[in-house]
């Protein structure tokens, strides 16, 4: 397949990018269009059968063959043991917790982040946090989920917020690792392995929370390593279909990155199997942890229909999941954030019960 053909196809895609989210749902090919939500405050979408046990040892389907070395099935074959969490400096002491800047190993990469330890001896449950997109050149360690860090630590959870490679004090990230989010997925899975090594953490009670781009990273982690965490929470998540995110974010904001991706791997029309291999929804039958999804009805950054479709497909594949829709809430999640966090804490306490 010639590079010139790919560039020509990309030009057509670039011309359509501005209308990608204004017309027909680009994810409609993966299933029926979700019915509109009518609840004035929140909607609880169907869950799976009550026989689904969040604490049972997961039995994952056979590993799919990787469509390419750059794919989620490649991550399914990797080891994510993590390593020692190294304290760099103490940055805060409150009545409820101590906050540290830290580093931890992610394979051959060193990743920075923040660690919050509640007061007391433990053992504590823990939550790994995956932040949304912030331009790496201006990102500072621990940025993006400060409200969630504080609330969860005050609720008695150890919190490890990963900066991801290429951010703050982490080692550099390659462009492909960054644009496919596979590097970030590796970082959060190693964060899980690292937090489980802490002597004051109960390794059997670890969860994950991701916002926006971090929601997509969280979904990737759930399919790559079933059973790594016992529960997951998504806030205003990106799509579980990789091409949706390309059309919404990469092509309008970083067209040169999209062009390099298409030149190397082909366009989605030319190589659909490759892009399916980067889409978590392709492998939702592997998800073992229950999932709580929060999304605002007026989110114009990550449209609500993305979470509706993700949740519909999770249920189709037997995953215990709930979608909470917040009328009038936008992407930043401000007016109803406290309600969403109260629900998050209740969900995590219930699902991480020993």
QUIPE-V593335 format. One record per residue. N is the residue number from 0. RES is the residue in one letter. SS is DSSP state (alpha for helix, beta for strand, coil for the rest). BURIAL is I if it has 9 or more other C-alpha atoms within 8 Angstrom, else O. Layout:
N,RES,SS,BURIAL
N,RES,SS,BURIAL
//
This chain:
0,X,coil,O
1,X,coil,O
2,X,alpha,O
3,X,alpha,O
4,X,alpha,O
5,X,alpha,I
6,X,alpha,I
7,X,alpha,O
8,X,alpha,I
9,X,alpha,I
10,X,alpha,O
11,X,alpha,O
12,X,alpha,O
13,X,alpha,I
14,X,alpha,O
15,X,alpha,O
16,X,alpha,I
17,X,alpha,O
18,X,alpha,O
19,X,coil,I
20,X,coil,I
21,X,coil,O
22,X,coil,O
23,X,coil,O
24,X,coil,O
25,X,coil,O
26,X,coil,I
27,X,alpha,I
28,X,alpha,O
29,X,alpha,O
30,X,coil,O
31,X,coil,O
32,X,coil,O
33,X,coil,O
34,X,coil,O
35,X,coil,O
36,X,coil,O
37,X,coil,O
38,X,coil,O
39,X,coil,O
40,X,coil,O
41,X,coil,I
42,X,coil,I
43,X,coil,O
44,X,coil,I
45,X,coil,O
46,X,coil,I
47,X,coil,I
48,X,coil,O
49,X,coil,O
50,X,coil,O
51,X,coil,O
52,X,coil,O
53,X,coil,I
54,X,coil,O
55,X,coil,O
56,X,coil,O
57,X,coil,O
58,X,coil,O
59,X,coil,I
60,X,coil,O
61,X,coil,O
62,X,coil,O
63,X,coil,O
64,X,coil,O
65,X,coil,I
66,X,coil,I
67,X,coil,O
68,X,coil,O
69,X,coil,O
70,X,coil,I
71,X,alpha,I
72,X,alpha,I
73,X,alpha,I
74,X,alpha,I
75,X,coil,I
76,X,coil,O
77,X,coil,O
78,X,coil,O
79,X,coil,I
80,X,coil,O
81,X,coil,I
82,X,coil,I
83,X,coil,I
84,X,coil,I
85,X,beta,O
86,X,beta,I
87,X,beta,O
88,X,beta,O
89,X,beta,I
90,X,beta,O
91,X,beta,O
92,X,beta,I
93,X,coil,O
94,X,coil,O
95,X,coil,I
96,X,beta,I
97,X,beta,I
98,X,beta,I
99,X,beta,I
100,X,beta,I
101,X,beta,I
102,X,beta,I
103,X,beta,I
104,X,beta,I
105,X,beta,I
106,X,coil,O
107,X,coil,O
108,X,beta,I
109,X,beta,I
110,X,beta,I
111,X,beta,I
112,X,beta,I
113,X,beta,I
114,X,beta,I
115,X,beta,I
116,X,beta,I
117,X,beta,I
118,X,coil,O
119,X,coil,O
120,X,coil,O
121,X,coil,O
122,X,coil,O
123,X,beta,I
124,X,beta,I
125,X,beta,I
126,X,beta,I
127,X,beta,I
128,X,beta,I
129,X,beta,I
130,X,coil,I
131,X,coil,I
132,X,coil,O
133,X,coil,O
134,X,coil,O
135,X,coil,O
136,X,coil,O
137,X,coil,O
138,X,coil,I
139,X,coil,O
140,X,coil,I
141,X,coil,I
142,X,coil,I
143,X,coil,O
144,X,coil,I
145,X,alpha,O
146,X,alpha,O
147,X,alpha,O
148,X,alpha,I
149,X,alpha,O
150,X,alpha,I
151,X,alpha,I
152,X,alpha,I
153,X,alpha,I
154,X,coil,O
155,X,coil,I
156,X,beta,I
157,X,beta,I
158,X,beta,I
159,X,beta,I
160,X,beta,I
161,X,beta,I
162,X,coil,I
163,X,coil,I
164,X,coil,I
165,X,coil,I
166,X,coil,I
167,X,coil,I
168,X,coil,O
169,X,coil,I
170,X,coil,I
171,X,coil,O
172,X,coil,I
173,X,coil,O
174,X,alpha,O
175,X,alpha,O
176,X,alpha,I
177,X,alpha,I
178,X,alpha,O
179,X,alpha,O
180,X,coil,I
181,X,alpha,I
182,X,alpha,I
183,X,alpha,I
184,X,alpha,I
185,X,alpha,I
186,X,alpha,I
187,X,alpha,I
188,X,alpha,I
189,X,alpha,I
190,X,alpha,I
191,X,alpha,I
192,X,alpha,I
193,X,alpha,I
194,X,alpha,I
195,X,coil,I
196,X,coil,I
197,X,coil,I
198,X,coil,O
199,X,coil,O
200,X,beta,I
201,X,beta,I
202,X,beta,I
203,X,beta,O
204,X,beta,I
205,X,beta,I
206,X,beta,I
207,X,beta,I
208,X,beta,I
209,X,beta,I
210,X,beta,I
211,X,coil,I
212,X,alpha,I
213,X,alpha,I
214,X,alpha,I
215,X,alpha,I
216,X,alpha,I
217,X,alpha,I
218,X,alpha,I
219,X,alpha,I
220,X,alpha,I
221,X,alpha,I
222,X,alpha,I
223,X,alpha,I
224,X,coil,I
225,X,coil,I
226,X,coil,I
227,X,coil,O
228,X,coil,I
229,X,coil,I
230,X,beta,I
231,X,beta,I
232,X,beta,I
233,X,beta,I
234,X,beta,I
235,X,coil,I
236,X,coil,I
237,X,coil,I
238,X,coil,I
239,X,coil,I
240,X,coil,I
241,X,alpha,I
242,X,alpha,O
243,X,alpha,I
244,X,alpha,I
245,X,alpha,I
246,X,alpha,I
247,X,alpha,I
248,X,alpha,I
249,X,alpha,I
250,X,alpha,I
251,X,alpha,I
252,X,alpha,O
253,X,coil,I
254,X,alpha,I
255,X,alpha,O
256,X,alpha,I
257,X,alpha,I
258,X,alpha,I
259,X,alpha,O
260,X,alpha,I
261,X,alpha,I
262,X,alpha,I
263,X,alpha,O
264,X,alpha,O
265,X,coil,I
266,X,coil,I
267,X,coil,I
268,X,coil,O
269,X,coil,O
270,X,coil,I
271,X,alpha,I
272,X,alpha,O
273,X,alpha,I
274,X,alpha,I
275,X,alpha,I
276,X,coil,I
277,X,coil,I
278,X,coil,I
279,X,alpha,I
280,X,alpha,I
281,X,alpha,O
282,X,alpha,I
283,X,alpha,I
284,X,alpha,I
285,X,alpha,I
286,X,coil,I
287,X,coil,I
288,X,coil,I
289,X,beta,I
290,X,beta,I
291,X,beta,I
292,X,beta,I
293,X,beta,I
294,X,beta,I
295,X,beta,I
296,X,coil,I
297,X,coil,I
298,X,coil,I
299,X,coil,O
300,X,coil,O
301,X,coil,I
302,X,coil,I
303,X,alpha,I
304,X,alpha,O
305,X,alpha,I
306,X,alpha,I
307,X,alpha,I
308,X,alpha,I
309,X,alpha,I
310,X,alpha,I
311,X,alpha,I
312,X,alpha,I
313,X,alpha,I
314,X,alpha,I
315,X,alpha,O
316,X,coil,O
317,X,coil,I
318,X,coil,I
319,X,coil,I
320,X,beta,I
321,X,beta,I
322,X,beta,I
323,X,beta,I
324,X,beta,I
325,X,beta,I
326,X,coil,I
327,X,coil,O
328,X,coil,I
329,X,coil,I
330,X,coil,I
331,X,coil,O
332,X,coil,I
333,X,coil,O
334,X,coil,O
335,X,coil,I
336,X,alpha,O
337,X,alpha,O
338,X,alpha,O
339,X,alpha,I
340,X,alpha,I
341,X,alpha,O
342,X,alpha,O
343,X,alpha,I
344,X,alpha,I
345,X,alpha,O
346,X,alpha,I
347,X,alpha,I
348,X,alpha,O
349,X,alpha,O
350,X,alpha,I
351,X,coil,I
352,X,coil,O
353,X,coil,O
//
